[in-house]
Structure formats: C-alpha cells, structure tokens
Amino acid sequence: MQLRLLNFSTLVQNMAAAVQAASAQLLDLTIGSVLRAVLEANAAIALWMQWLILRLLQTTRAATSAGADLDSWMGDFSVIRLPAVSATGIVTFSRITAGLAGFIPVGALVRTADSTQSFIAIADTMNTAYSAEQGGYTLASTATAIDLPVRAAAAGAGGNVREGTVTQMASAMAGIDAVNNAAPMQNGMDAETDAAVRARFQDFLDTCSRATRRAIGYAIANVQQGLYYVVAENTDTAGGFHAGNFVVTVDDGSGVPSDALLASVGVAVEAVRPVGSTYAVRPPVVIEVDITVTIAIGPDATRASVTAAVGQAILSYASMLPIGAALPLSRIAQIAYDADPAVINASQVLLNNSSGDIVPPVNGVIKPGIVAVN
C-alpha cells in the first residue's frame, strides 16, 4: 500500500471536516479559536509522523537510502563501500650544482605551492638509485636531478594536481635544493559514491555462487576503485594455448601496478575461481607513444595558452586508455578541436612518427610519452 502524503493545510481541513461532521451544531473553527488551535497542533504532529515514516522507508531500501544508511544496508550482504584512492605521480628532486651525493629517504614529504596537498616519496625497487638497506634513493655526486615516484598523503581526487604545482620540500633532504612535478598527478579518486555502490551491488547479486568471468571481474572490482582488467581464458602468460588456465591483466591507470596490488587481486580471484582451474595475475605491457600534432588557431587567440590546453587534453585522454584500447589517429585531431574553440585546424598528426593508429596487444596499455603540439 502506498503512503498518501498530505500537507499541513490539507490535514487541518480534513480534521475540521471530521469534527464538524460528528457534531450536531456549528463549531467555531475560525483562526484563533481554541478548537482550531487543537486541530493545527494535531496536524503538526501528523506532519512529523509522516516525516518519520518517510525516513524509515528510505533507510530500509538500497534505492532510497544514502551515506551511512546505505553502508549499513549493504553491510548485511558484506558489501563494503570502496575507499578513496591516493593520487600518484613523478616528482623531480634537483639541486643547483653537482657535488656530494644527495639522499632522498622513502617517506620524504613534498607539498604543493599553496600547501593544500602533500605527497610522500615511495619505494621503487626497479630504480637503480634505490637502496632497501638505506631506505631511500641516492642522488649521485655527478647528477643534479632524479625523478622519483610519490603518492598523495591524503586519498581522494584532490590529489590530482596540475603539473608544476608540487614545489615545496616539507622534509629535510641532504643535497637537494628544489622539487617539481613535470606531469600532473593522476589516479586519485574519492570514496565510492552511493550510485556506484548500488551498481556494484547489482553485480554482487548477479555473481553469487557463480564461477564465471563476471564473478571474477566483480572480485577484481572489489579490490580498489579505478582498476582496469582483462581476463583471457585457456591461455598462458606467453599467449599460448593452455586449457583450464586463465590470465588476468590488471592496471590501476599507471601502467605499472604495485606488487601489493597484484597480490590483492590474486587473493580476490582465488576466492571465486572455478574449481580445477589455474590462473595468473600480471601487469599490462606498456606501449609508450609519442604524439605530435600541428594546429592552426584564430587571430585573436594566445598561442601559448591554446597549445597548453591541447597538449593537456591529449595527455589526459591517452593516459586513461584501458587495457587493450587502441589510440586512433583521428581521435587526436578531434581532441585538439574540442580542447579550445580557437583551434581552427589540426593536421600532421603522428603517433611514434607514423601516420597510423596504434593498436596494443590484448594485454597492452598505451601510455603517452612526448606530446608535442606545434
């Protein structure tokens, strides 16, 4: 039965009609009368009760509850809202002149110029300057700069700051004079929205007790927000046929997901994989693409600002391509036109000095190298 909601005036009118119908004589229901005041007080209580009923109905359904109420509803099914994700990127630590060896410890703190966002240097075991014993990176005495990975101290989309904004050192570092980020920080995400939780819950219902591709995909999606993945069946990591084996390729948007993330995905897949099957979890193969485009702009536009806008738009698009997605040549021209209305022509588009589309393998992901806007 649907609840019929009434406003204050309608409630008072209905009450007045009811008491008058039950009385043998005419009642005084004018404004200011005692009986009118009693009816209005009862109407106010009825409005409050209507609100309580609506609140109860909202919190007992996932479609209408929100925030903590939705989390409580989902908690009955062990579905947890995915937390915010920290932005990551590369920061250049530099000094004016070479001299003694410098040292940047893991955990060193840098900030944006306005001090609103902080970033922490993280370990990169593939970097030759990194030493696990020393707990940081050594800047050689003959070098003046080193590029190191950092992660936002506070998770969320606020960590996706623009290039050239991380310029403050918040930790003392011997032999280091300055910091800067040549590229924007990326992949930061706020906590999962209510709408996203509801959509993921539908996948939960569709994959319960099923060892299917979709069930594996749902398990991966539960690990962290912003993950791209591809599941290849009956194949091995070399691309050869292997019956009963499947390979999961995972990317967090960086092209180089951490070992810890890959391990977490492996645990999630293990919980839902079909019995008797084997699997492997791996990062994508990164295909670096240099992009060149020549633009013509209107006479009233400032070329520096237009080329910067076009370059940033192309960089953002190419950085967020999912695993296996191609980079069409024509798409670069379209992005140039859309980036700024002052662009009147986009020509001589080249991808890795070629006039053809870049199509990665099934487990490959395209990442932009040099983006040149002439």
C-alpha positions as YAML, in Angstrom:
chain: A
units: angstrom
residues:
- id: 1
  name: MET
  ca: [0.00, 0.00, 0.00]
- id: 2
  name: GLN
  ca: [1.40, 3.38, -0.99]
- id: 3
  name: LEU
  ca: [1.62, 6.11, 1.64]
- id: 4
  name: ARG
  ca: [-0.53, 9.14, 0.71]
- id: 5
  name: LEU
  ca: [1.27, 12.29, 1.84]
- id: 6
  name: LEU
  ca: [-0.73, 15.32, 2.97]
- id: 7
  name: ASN
  ca: [0.42, 18.88, 3.58]
- id: 8
  name: PHE
  ca: [-0.41, 20.93, 6.67]
- id: 9
  name: SER
  ca: [-3.43, 22.73, 5.17]
- id: 10
  name: THR
  ca: [-4.99, 19.51, 3.90]
- id: 11
  name: LEU
  ca: [-4.55, 17.84, 7.28]
- id: 12
  name: VAL
  ca: [-6.26, 20.74, 9.08]
- id: 13
  name: GLN
  ca: [-9.11, 20.76, 6.54]
- id: 14
  name: ASN
  ca: [-9.68, 17.01, 6.86]
- id: 15
  name: MET
  ca: [-9.68, 17.22, 10.65]
- id: 16
  name: ALA
  ca: [-12.11, 20.15, 10.61]
- id: 17
  name: ALA
  ca: [-14.45, 18.29, 8.29]
- id: 18
  name: ALA
  ca: [-14.34, 15.20, 10.52]
- id: 19
  name: VAL
  ca: [-15.14, 17.01, 13.79]
- id: 20
  name: GLN
  ca: [-17.86, 19.11, 12.15]
- id: 21
  name: ALA
  ca: [-19.49, 16.02, 10.68]
- id: 22
  name: ALA
  ca: [-19.55, 14.43, 14.14]
- id: 23
  name: SER
  ca: [-21.14, 17.49, 15.79]
- id: 24
  name: ALA
  ca: [-24.84, 18.35, 15.81]
- id: 25
  name: GLN
  ca: [-24.16, 22.10, 15.93]
- id: 26
  name: LEU
  ca: [-21.93, 24.54, 14.08]
- id: 27
  name: LEU
  ca: [-18.41, 24.64, 15.51]
- id: 28
  name: ASP
  ca: [-16.15, 27.68, 15.76]
- id: 29
  name: LEU
  ca: [-13.15, 26.85, 13.59]
- id: 30
  name: THR
  ca: [-12.06, 30.40, 12.81]
- id: 31
  name: ILE
  ca: [-8.42, 31.38, 13.10]
- id: 32
  name: GLY
  ca: [-7.57, 31.93, 16.77]
- id: 33
  name: SER
  ca: [-10.29, 29.69, 18.15]
- id: 34
  name: VAL
  ca: [-9.40, 27.01, 20.72]
- id: 35
  name: LEU
  ca: [-10.65, 24.12, 18.55]
- id: 36
  name: ARG
  ca: [-8.74, 25.42, 15.51]
- id: 37
  name: ALA
  ca: [-5.55, 25.60, 17.62]
- id: 38
  name: VAL
  ca: [-6.06, 21.98, 18.78]
- id: 39
  name: LEU
  ca: [-6.55, 20.78, 15.19]
- id: 40
  name: GLU
  ca: [-3.46, 22.65, 13.98]
- id: 41
  name: ALA
  ca: [-1.38, 21.13, 16.80]
- id: 42
  name: ASN
  ca: [-2.54, 17.65, 15.79]
- id: 43
  name: ALA
  ca: [-1.75, 18.42, 12.13]
- id: 44
  name: ALA
  ca: [1.78, 19.42, 13.10]
- id: 45
  name: ILE
  ca: [2.24, 16.09, 14.88]
- id: 46
  name: ALA
  ca: [0.86, 14.25, 11.84]
- id: 47
  name: LEU
  ca: [3.38, 16.02, 9.60]
- id: 48
  name: TRP
  ca: [6.20, 14.96, 11.91]
- id: 49
  name: MET
  ca: [4.98, 11.35, 11.88]
- id: 50
  name: GLN
  ca: [4.81, 11.44, 8.08]
- id: 51
  name: TRP
  ca: [8.46, 12.53, 8.02]
- id: 52
  name: LEU
  ca: [9.47, 9.71, 10.37]
- id: 53
  name: ILE
  ca: [7.68, 7.16, 8.18]
- id: 54
  name: LEU
  ca: [9.42, 8.51, 5.06]
- id: 55
  name: ARG
  ca: [12.81, 8.35, 6.78]
- id: 56
  name: LEU
  ca: [12.12, 4.76, 7.79]
- id: 57
  name: LEU
  ca: [11.09, 3.78, 4.27]
- id: 58
  name: GLN
  ca: [14.18, 5.45, 2.81]
- id: 59
  name: THR
  ca: [16.61, 3.65, 5.11]
- id: 60
  name: THR
  ca: [15.06, 0.22, 4.54]
- id: 61
  name: ARG
  ca: [15.69, 0.23, 0.77]
- id: 62
  name: ALA
  ca: [19.03, 0.50, -1.01]
- id: 63
  name: ALA
  ca: [17.45, 2.54, -3.81]
- id: 64
  name: THR
  ca: [16.50, 5.40, -1.46]
- id: 65
  name: SER
  ca: [18.97, 5.23, 1.44]
- id: 66
  name: ALA
  ca: [22.19, 7.22, 1.33]
- id: 67
  name: GLY
  ca: [25.52, 7.64, 3.10]
- id: 68
  name: ALA
  ca: [25.83, 5.75, 6.37]
- id: 69
  name: ASP
  ca: [22.33, 4.30, 5.97]
- id: 70
  name: LEU
  ca: [23.28, 2.78, 2.61]
- id: 71
  name: ASP
  ca: [26.53, 1.42, 4.10]
- id: 72
  name: SER
  ca: [24.54, -0.23, 6.89]
- id: 73
  name: TRP
  ca: [22.12, -1.76, 4.36]
- id: 74
  name: MET
  ca: [24.96, -3.09, 2.22]
- id: 75
  name: GLY
  ca: [26.79, -4.36, 5.30]
- id: 76
  name: ASP
  ca: [24.13, -7.05, 5.75]
- id: 77
  name: PHE
  ca: [25.45, -8.56, 2.49]
- id: 78
  name: SER
  ca: [29.14, -7.92, 3.32]
- id: 79
  name: VAL
  ca: [29.35, -5.33, 0.52]
- id: 80
  name: ILE
  ca: [31.63, -2.52, 1.68]
- id: 81
  name: ARG
  ca: [31.94, 0.94, 0.10]
- id: 82
  name: LEU
  ca: [35.32, 1.18, -1.64]
- id: 83
  name: PRO
  ca: [37.58, 3.80, -0.02]
- id: 84
  name: ALA
  ca: [39.25, 6.77, -1.68]
- id: 85
  name: VAL
  ca: [42.39, 6.17, -3.75]
- id: 86
  name: SER
  ca: [45.57, 8.28, -3.43]
- id: 87
  name: ALA
  ca: [46.90, 10.10, -6.48]
- id: 88
  name: THR
  ca: [50.34, 9.11, -7.74]
- id: 89
  name: GLY
  ca: [52.93, 10.67, -9.98]
- id: 90
  name: ILE
  ca: [56.56, 11.55, -10.54]
- id: 91
  name: VAL
  ca: [58.43, 14.37, -8.79]
- id: 92
  name: THR
  ca: [61.87, 15.65, -9.81]
- id: 93
  name: PHE
  ca: [64.25, 16.25, -6.90]
- id: 94
  name: SER
  ca: [67.06, 18.55, -8.03]
- id: 95
  name: ARG
  ca: [69.93, 20.79, -6.92]
- id: 96
  name: ILE
  ca: [71.72, 23.77, -8.42]
- id: 97
  name: THR
  ca: [75.15, 22.18, -8.84]
- id: 98
  name: ALA
  ca: [76.56, 18.69, -8.60]
- id: 99
  name: GLY
  ca: [78.77, 17.90, -5.64]
- id: 100
  name: LEU
  ca: [78.41, 15.47, -2.78]
- id: 101
  name: ALA
  ca: [75.91, 12.65, -3.12]
- id: 102
  name: GLY
  ca: [72.35, 13.54, -2.11]
- id: 103
  name: PHE
  ca: [69.83, 11.31, -0.37]
- id: 104
  name: ILE
  ca: [66.02, 11.20, -0.54]
- id: 105
  name: PRO
  ca: [64.52, 8.85, 2.08]
- id: 106
  name: VAL
  ca: [61.33, 6.89, 1.47]
- id: 107
  name: GLY
  ca: [58.63, 8.86, 3.26]
- id: 108
  name: ALA
  ca: [60.13, 12.25, 2.38]
- id: 109
  name: LEU
  ca: [57.31, 14.81, 2.23]
- id: 110
  name: VAL
  ca: [56.74, 17.40, -0.51]
- id: 111
  name: ARG
  ca: [53.84, 19.81, -0.93]
- id: 112
  name: THR
  ca: [52.05, 21.97, -3.45]
- id: 113
  name: ALA
  ca: [52.87, 25.68, -3.50]
- id: 114
  name: ASP
  ca: [49.70, 26.51, -1.53]
- id: 115
  name: SER
  ca: [50.39, 23.68, 0.99]
- id: 116
  name: THR
  ca: [46.94, 22.14, 0.44]
- id: 117
  name: GLN
  ca: [48.23, 18.79, -0.85]
- id: 118
  name: SER
  ca: [51.13, 16.70, 0.43]
- id: 119
  name: PHE
  ca: [52.92, 13.83, -1.31]
- id: 120
  name: ILE
  ca: [55.15, 11.09, 0.09]
- id: 121
  name: ALA
  ca: [58.12, 9.53, -1.69]
- id: 122
  name: ILE
  ca: [57.52, 5.78, -2.12]
- id: 123
  name: ALA
  ca: [59.85, 2.87, -2.77]
- id: 124
  name: ASP
  ca: [60.57, 1.79, -6.35]
- id: 125
  name: THR
  ca: [62.65, -1.38, -6.34]
- id: 126
  name: MET
  ca: [63.22, -1.08, -10.11]
- id: 127
  name: ASN
  ca: [65.02, 2.25, -9.71]
- id: 128
  name: THR
  ca: [68.80, 1.73, -9.65]
- id: 129
  name: ALA
  ca: [69.19, 4.61, -7.19]
- id: 130
  name: TYR
  ca: [67.00, 2.88, -4.61]
- id: 131
  name: SER
  ca: [68.52, 1.03, -1.65]
- id: 132
  name: ALA
  ca: [66.34, -1.03, 0.66]
- id: 133
  name: GLU
  ca: [69.12, -1.10, 3.27]
- id: 134
  name: GLN
  ca: [69.39, 2.69, 3.34]
- id: 135
  name: GLY
  ca: [65.64, 3.15, 2.97]
- id: 136
  name: GLY
  ca: [65.75, 5.68, 0.16]
- id: 137
  name: TYR
  ca: [67.34, 6.96, -3.05]
- id: 138
  name: THR
  ca: [70.88, 8.22, -3.58]
- id: 139
  name: LEU
  ca: [71.46, 11.11, -5.98]
- id: 140
  name: ALA
  ca: [74.91, 10.51, -7.49]
- id: 141
  name: SER
  ca: [77.52, 13.19, -6.89]
- id: 142
  name: THR
  ca: [77.76, 13.80, -10.65]
- id: 143
  name: ALA
  ca: [74.00, 14.25, -11.13]
- id: 144
  name: THR
  ca: [71.82, 17.29, -10.47]
- id: 145
  name: ALA
  ca: [68.33, 15.73, -10.61]
- id: 146
  name: ILE
  ca: [66.44, 12.48, -10.10]
- id: 147
  name: ASP
  ca: [62.82, 11.51, -10.86]
- id: 148
  name: LEU
  ca: [61.06, 9.57, -8.10]
- id: 149
  name: PRO
  ca: [57.52, 8.23, -7.57]
- id: 150
  name: VAL
  ca: [55.27, 9.82, -4.94]
- id: 151
  name: ARG
  ca: [51.83, 9.15, -3.54]
- id: 152
  name: ALA
  ca: [49.36, 11.67, -2.12]
- id: 153
  name: ALA
  ca: [49.31, 11.69, 1.68]
- id: 154
  name: ALA
  ca: [45.53, 12.15, 1.67]
- id: 155
  name: ALA
  ca: [43.45, 9.87, -0.53]
- id: 156
  name: GLY
  ca: [40.96, 11.46, -2.89]
- id: 157
  name: ALA
  ca: [40.55, 13.30, -6.18]
- id: 158
  name: GLY
  ca: [42.03, 16.43, -4.59]
- id: 159
  name: GLY
  ca: [45.48, 14.89, -5.06]
- id: 160
  name: ASN
  ca: [45.18, 15.12, -8.86]
- id: 161
  name: VAL
  ca: [47.08, 18.40, -9.01]
- id: 162
  name: ARG
  ca: [48.40, 20.01, -12.19]
- id: 163
  name: GLU
  ca: [51.98, 19.91, -13.40]
- id: 164
  name: GLY
  ca: [54.40, 22.42, -11.87]
- id: 165
  name: THR
  ca: [52.47, 22.72, -8.59]
- id: 166
  name: VAL
  ca: [54.47, 20.42, -6.28]
- id: 167
  name: THR
  ca: [57.30, 22.82, -5.43]
- id: 168
  name: GLN
  ca: [57.78, 22.75, -1.65]
- id: 169
  name: MET
  ca: [60.00, 20.45, 0.40]
- id: 170
  name: ALA
  ca: [58.43, 19.60, 3.76]
- id: 171
  name: SER
  ca: [61.23, 17.21, 4.80]
- id: 172
  name: ALA
  ca: [64.92, 18.00, 5.16]
- id: 173
  name: MET
  ca: [66.93, 16.22, 2.44]
- id: 174
  name: ALA
  ca: [70.70, 16.48, 2.24]
- id: 175
  name: GLY
  ca: [71.97, 17.72, -1.11]
- id: 176
  name: ILE
  ca: [68.51, 18.60, -2.51]
- id: 177
  name: ASP
  ca: [67.59, 22.20, -3.34]
- id: 178
  name: ALA
  ca: [64.25, 22.00, -5.15]
- id: 179
  name: VAL
  ca: [61.35, 19.79, -6.22]
- id: 180
  name: ASN
  ca: [58.88, 19.99, -9.08]
- id: 181
  name: ASN
  ca: [56.44, 17.77, -10.99]
- id: 182
  name: ALA
  ca: [56.72, 17.97, -14.76]
- id: 183
  name: ALA
  ca: [53.49, 16.00, -15.23]
- id: 184
  name: PRO
  ca: [50.18, 16.16, -13.34]
- id: 185
  name: MET
  ca: [49.39, 13.76, -10.51]
- id: 186
  name: GLN
  ca: [46.81, 11.17, -11.54]
- id: 187
  name: ASN
  ca: [44.55, 8.31, -10.48]
- id: 188
  name: GLY
  ca: [43.31, 9.90, -7.24]
- id: 189
  name: MET
  ca: [39.66, 9.07, -6.57]
- id: 190
  name: ASP
  ca: [37.17, 9.99, -3.85]
- id: 191
  name: ALA
  ca: [35.36, 7.28, -1.91]
- id: 192
  name: GLU
  ca: [32.81, 5.31, -3.91]
- id: 193
  name: THR
  ca: [29.56, 7.22, -4.46]
- id: 194
  name: ASP
  ca: [26.14, 5.94, -3.43]
- id: 195
  name: ALA
  ca: [25.21, 5.34, -7.09]
- id: 196
  name: ALA
  ca: [28.41, 3.34, -7.69]
- id: 197
  name: VAL
  ca: [27.77, 1.18, -4.59]
- id: 198
  name: ARG
  ca: [24.25, 0.39, -5.82]
- id: 199
  name: ALA
  ca: [25.54, -0.52, -9.29]
- id: 200
  name: ARG
  ca: [28.22, -2.79, -7.82]
- id: 201
  name: PHE
  ca: [25.62, -4.44, -5.59]
- id: 202
  name: GLN
  ca: [23.71, -5.50, -8.71]
- id: 203
  name: ASP
  ca: [26.89, -7.22, -9.92]
- id: 204
  name: PHE
  ca: [27.14, -8.88, -6.49]
- id: 205
  name: LEU
  ca: [23.66, -10.37, -6.88]
- id: 206
  name: ASP
  ca: [24.37, -11.47, -10.45]
- id: 207
  name: THR
  ca: [27.59, -13.26, -9.49]
- id: 208
  name: CYS
  ca: [26.64, -15.01, -6.25]
- id: 209
  name: SER
  ca: [27.80, -18.64, -6.24]
- id: 210
  name: ARG
  ca: [28.96, -18.44, -9.86]
- id: 211
  name: ALA
  ca: [32.49, -19.19, -11.02]
- id: 212
  name: THR
  ca: [32.14, -17.08, -14.16]
- id: 213
  name: ARG
  ca: [34.08, -14.36, -15.95]
- id: 214
  name: ARG
  ca: [31.71, -11.78, -14.47]
- id: 215
  name: ALA
  ca: [32.24, -13.17, -10.97]
- id: 216
  name: ILE
  ca: [36.00, -12.82, -11.42]
- id: 217
  name: GLY
  ca: [35.51, -9.27, -12.69]
- id: 218
  name: TYR
  ca: [33.36, -8.41, -9.68]
- id: 219
  name: ALA
  ca: [36.01, -9.78, -7.33]
- id: 220
  name: ILE
  ca: [38.67, -7.62, -9.01]
- id: 221
  name: ALA
  ca: [36.44, -4.53, -8.87]
- id: 222
  name: ASN
  ca: [36.11, -5.01, -5.10]
- id: 223
  name: VAL
  ca: [39.85, -4.65, -4.56]
- id: 224
  name: GLN
  ca: [40.15, -0.96, -5.43]
- id: 225
  name: GLN
  ca: [38.44, 1.77, -7.39]
- id: 226
  name: GLY
  ca: [39.69, 2.68, -10.85]
- id: 227
  name: LEU
  ca: [41.03, -0.74, -11.85]
- id: 228
  name: TYR
  ca: [41.08, -1.87, -15.48]
- id: 229
  name: TYR
  ca: [41.27, -5.58, -16.19]
- id: 230
  name: VAL
  ca: [41.16, -8.14, -19.00]
- id: 231
  name: VAL
  ca: [40.53, -11.87, -18.48]
- id: 232
  name: ALA
  ca: [41.93, -14.20, -21.17]
- id: 233
  name: GLU
  ca: [40.73, -17.81, -20.97]
- id: 234
  name: ASN
  ca: [42.53, -21.04, -21.95]
- id: 235
  name: THR
  ca: [45.85, -19.29, -22.44]
- id: 236
  name: ASP
  ca: [49.15, -18.89, -20.64]
- id: 237
  name: THR
  ca: [51.12, -15.71, -19.98]
- id: 238
  name: ALA
  ca: [53.09, -16.20, -23.20]
- id: 239
  name: GLY
  ca: [49.90, -16.26, -25.29]
- id: 240
  name: GLY
  ca: [49.95, -19.99, -25.99]
- id: 241
  name: PHE
  ca: [47.02, -22.37, -25.56]
- id: 242
  name: HIS
  ca: [46.64, -23.77, -22.05]
- id: 243
  name: ALA
  ca: [43.33, -25.48, -21.31]
- id: 244
  name: GLY
  ca: [41.84, -24.62, -17.93]
- id: 245
  name: ASN
  ca: [44.16, -21.67, -17.32]
- id: 246
  name: PHE
  ca: [43.17, -18.02, -17.43]
- id: 247
  name: VAL
  ca: [45.29, -14.87, -17.26]
- id: 248
  name: VAL
  ca: [44.15, -11.67, -15.55]
- id: 249
  name: THR
  ca: [45.83, -8.46, -16.71]
- id: 250
  name: VAL
  ca: [45.30, -5.59, -14.25]
- id: 251
  name: ASP
  ca: [46.09, -1.88, -14.38]
- id: 252
  name: ASP
  ca: [45.36, 0.91, -11.91]
- id: 253
  name: GLY
  ca: [45.80, 3.65, -14.50]
- id: 254
  name: SER
  ca: [49.54, 3.99, -14.01]
- id: 255
  name: GLY
  ca: [50.61, 1.13, -16.30]
- id: 256
  name: VAL
  ca: [52.80, -0.25, -13.50]
- id: 257
  name: PRO
  ca: [50.54, -1.52, -10.68]
- id: 258
  name: SER
  ca: [52.40, -2.38, -7.50]
- id: 259
  name: ASP
  ca: [53.25, -5.91, -6.41]
- id: 260
  name: ALA
  ca: [50.95, -5.42, -3.41]
- id: 261
  name: LEU
  ca: [48.01, -4.56, -5.67]
- id: 262
  name: LEU
  ca: [48.65, -7.57, -7.92]
- id: 263
  name: ALA
  ca: [48.80, -9.78, -4.83]
- id: 264
  name: SER
  ca: [45.48, -8.39, -3.58]
- id: 265
  name: VAL
  ca: [43.88, -9.10, -6.96]
- id: 266
  name: GLY
  ca: [45.27, -12.64, -6.80]
- id: 267
  name: VAL
  ca: [43.63, -13.20, -3.41]
- id: 268
  name: ALA
  ca: [40.30, -11.91, -4.75]
- id: 269
  name: VAL
  ca: [40.44, -14.13, -7.85]
- id: 270
  name: GLU
  ca: [41.39, -17.18, -5.78]
- id: 271
  name: ALA
  ca: [38.16, -16.82, -3.78]
- id: 272
  name: VAL
  ca: [35.91, -17.12, -6.87]
- id: 273
  name: ARG
  ca: [37.90, -19.07, -9.48]
- id: 274
  name: PRO
  ca: [36.32, -22.25, -10.90]
- id: 275
  name: VAL
  ca: [37.46, -25.45, -9.18]
- id: 276
  name: GLY
  ca: [40.15, -27.26, -11.16]
- id: 277
  name: SER
  ca: [41.33, -24.13, -12.97]
- id: 278
  name: THR
  ca: [44.62, -22.29, -12.70]
- id: 279
  name: TYR
  ca: [45.31, -18.62, -13.23]
- id: 280
  name: ALA
  ca: [47.93, -15.89, -13.28]
- id: 281
  name: VAL
  ca: [47.71, -12.18, -12.44]
- id: 282
  name: ARG
  ca: [50.05, -9.80, -14.23]
- id: 283
  name: PRO
  ca: [50.54, -6.10, -15.03]
- id: 284
  name: PRO
  ca: [49.96, -4.83, -18.57]
- id: 285
  name: VAL
  ca: [52.61, -4.38, -21.23]
- id: 286
  name: VAL
  ca: [53.15, -0.62, -21.51]
- id: 287
  name: ILE
  ca: [53.25, 0.76, -25.06]
- id: 288
  name: GLU
  ca: [54.74, 4.26, -24.91]
- id: 289
  name: VAL
  ca: [53.54, 6.53, -27.71]
- id: 290
  name: ASP
  ca: [54.97, 9.91, -28.70]
- id: 291
  name: ILE
  ca: [52.21, 12.15, -30.06]
- id: 292
  name: THR
  ca: [52.70, 15.08, -32.43]
- id: 293
  name: VAL
  ca: [50.04, 17.40, -33.84]
- id: 294
  name: THR
  ca: [50.20, 20.73, -35.66]
- id: 295
  name: ILE
  ca: [47.39, 23.20, -35.00]
- id: 296
  name: ALA
  ca: [46.28, 26.48, -36.52]
- id: 297
  name: ILE
  ca: [44.48, 28.97, -34.28]
- id: 298
  name: GLY
  ca: [42.32, 32.04, -34.73]
- id: 299
  name: PRO
  ca: [43.91, 35.51, -34.93]
- id: 300
  name: ASP
  ca: [42.61, 36.64, -31.52]
- id: 301
  name: ALA
  ca: [43.88, 33.67, -29.53]
- id: 302
  name: THR
  ca: [47.06, 33.36, -27.47]
- id: 303
  name: ARG
  ca: [49.08, 30.51, -28.95]
- id: 304
  name: ALA
  ca: [50.83, 29.51, -25.71]
- id: 305
  name: SER
  ca: [47.58, 29.01, -23.80]
- id: 306
  name: VAL
  ca: [45.90, 27.16, -26.68]
- id: 307
  name: THR
  ca: [48.81, 24.75, -27.23]
- id: 308
  name: ALA
  ca: [48.97, 24.09, -23.48]
- id: 309
  name: ALA
  ca: [45.23, 23.28, -23.39]
- id: 310
  name: VAL
  ca: [45.50, 20.97, -26.40]
- id: 311
  name: GLY
  ca: [48.57, 19.21, -25.00]
- id: 312
  name: GLN
  ca: [46.92, 18.67, -21.62]
- id: 313
  name: ALA
  ca: [43.74, 17.31, -23.21]
- id: 314
  name: ILE
  ca: [45.69, 14.83, -25.35]
- id: 315
  name: LEU
  ca: [47.82, 13.77, -22.37]
- id: 316
  name: SER
  ca: [44.75, 13.20, -20.18]
- id: 317
  name: TYR
  ca: [42.99, 11.13, -22.83]
- id: 318
  name: ALA
  ca: [45.96, 8.94, -23.69]
- id: 319
  name: SER
  ca: [46.82, 8.40, -20.01]
- id: 320
  name: MET
  ca: [43.41, 6.93, -19.21]
- id: 321
  name: LEU
  ca: [43.09, 4.39, -22.03]
- id: 322
  name: PRO
  ca: [42.09, 0.97, -20.67]
- id: 323
  name: ILE
  ca: [43.95, -2.27, -21.33]
- id: 324
  name: GLY
  ca: [43.78, -3.30, -24.97]
- id: 325
  name: ALA
  ca: [42.29, 0.01, -26.17]
- id: 326
  name: ALA
  ca: [43.71, 1.42, -29.41]
- id: 327
  name: LEU
  ca: [44.79, 5.02, -29.97]
- id: 328
  name: PRO
  ca: [43.22, 6.19, -33.26]
- id: 329
  name: LEU
  ca: [45.00, 8.87, -35.24]
- id: 330
  name: SER
  ca: [41.72, 10.69, -35.92]
- id: 331
  name: ARG
  ca: [40.93, 10.87, -32.21]
- id: 332
  name: ILE
  ca: [43.94, 13.12, -31.59]
- id: 333
  name: ALA
  ca: [42.64, 15.65, -34.12]
- id: 334
  name: GLN
  ca: [39.19, 15.54, -32.53]
- id: 335
  name: ILE
  ca: [40.64, 16.16, -29.07]
- id: 336
  name: ALA
  ca: [42.60, 19.15, -30.41]
- id: 337
  name: TYR
  ca: [39.42, 20.70, -31.80]
- id: 338
  name: ASP
  ca: [37.47, 20.07, -28.60]
- id: 339
  name: ALA
  ca: [40.22, 21.37, -26.29]
- id: 340
  name: ASP
  ca: [39.84, 25.01, -27.32]
- id: 341
  name: PRO
  ca: [37.39, 26.75, -29.71]
- id: 342
  name: ALA
  ca: [40.33, 28.81, -31.02]
- id: 343
  name: VAL
  ca: [41.69, 25.72, -32.83]
- id: 344
  name: ILE
  ca: [40.64, 26.04, -36.48]
- id: 345
  name: ASN
  ca: [42.74, 23.23, -37.93]
- id: 346
  name: ALA
  ca: [44.59, 20.14, -36.67]
- id: 347
  name: SER
  ca: [46.95, 18.43, -39.09]
- id: 348
  name: GLN
  ca: [50.15, 16.40, -39.40]
- id: 349
  name: VAL
  ca: [49.13, 14.06, -36.60]
- id: 350
  name: LEU
  ca: [51.83, 11.48, -35.89]
- id: 351
  name: LEU
  ca: [51.94, 8.59, -33.44]
- id: 352
  name: ASN
  ca: [55.51, 7.42, -32.89]
- id: 353
  name: ASN
  ca: [56.44, 9.30, -36.09]
- id: 354
  name: SER
  ca: [53.88, 7.28, -38.06]
- id: 355
  name: SER
  ca: [50.56, 8.26, -39.61]
- id: 356
  name: GLY
  ca: [48.79, 5.10, -38.47]
- id: 357
  name: ASP
  ca: [46.73, 4.05, -35.45]
- id: 358
  name: ILE
  ca: [48.47, 2.40, -32.51]
- id: 359
  name: VAL
  ca: [46.85, -0.92, -31.60]
- id: 360
  name: PRO
  ca: [48.30, -2.62, -28.50]
- id: 361
  name: PRO
  ca: [48.14, -6.37, -27.80]
- id: 362
  name: VAL
  ca: [45.30, -7.74, -25.69]
- id: 363
  name: ASN
  ca: [47.39, -7.31, -22.53]
- id: 364
  name: GLY
  ca: [48.92, -3.98, -23.58]
- id: 365
  name: VAL
  ca: [48.10, -0.47, -22.43]
- id: 366
  name: ILE
  ca: [49.05, 2.75, -24.20]
- id: 367
  name: LYS
  ca: [50.74, 5.49, -22.21]
- id: 368
  name: PRO
  ca: [51.77, 8.87, -23.66]
- id: 369
  name: GLY
  ca: [55.46, 9.70, -23.99]
- id: 370
  name: ILE
  ca: [56.27, 13.10, -25.52]
- id: 371
  name: VAL
  ca: [53.22, 15.15, -26.51]
- id: 372
  name: ALA
  ca: [54.27, 17.87, -28.95]
- id: 373
  name: VAL
  ca: [51.75, 20.48, -30.08]
- id: 374
  name: ASN
  ca: [53.21, 22.66, -32.83]
...
